[in-house]
Amino acid sequence: RGRPGGAGARPGDPGHAIWKRDFKGACGLFSIELATDQAGADRFVDGLTLFGIGASWGGFESLVMPCNLPAARTATDWSGRGPIIRLHAGLEDAADLIADLEAALERV
């Protein structure tokens, strides 16, 4: 019913009324595809200061997890695409998290 990434949670989204009817909240779990190689993805993750490396998406802290999709995909091919980084935005100050991500992107 919702769109990926909880897009309907935003009041200006065309699906917001349906989202509001069917959901009680949204989360900060999302993935990004980087336009770089694995070394660039490693620099991105290693340089983050507010995001810890981890796979527990239920906590309050911000987390990052690099994903190896070419090894995990069986139904479709992922070759030729960039590395995927999964992020969970926690309860830290949003401006601080954004600044941390912007600095990480500049390293890539």
C-alpha positions, 0 to 999 in steps of 0.5 A: 500500500505504501511506496518504498521509503515511506514516501506517502508519509510526507504531507505533500505526497499524492498518496499521503491520505492513504498512508495516513489511513493505513500507517501509524508512523514511518521509519528512517530506513532507506537505501542508496546506490552510489555512483562509484566503485567499492573503494568509494563506497568503503570511503563513504562508510568509513568516514561517517562519524554519526552512523555506526556500522550495524544491522539492527534497525530497531534501535534509536541510533543511526546505522549504516550497512554496506550491501553486496547485491551482486552476491545476494541477487538471484532473481535479477542481475545487479552487475554494472550498477553501483554499490548499495548502502543501507542507512537507518536515520536515528534520533540524532539531530537531523542537521548533524546527520545530513552534514555527516552524509554530505561530508561522506558523499564528498569523499566519494 
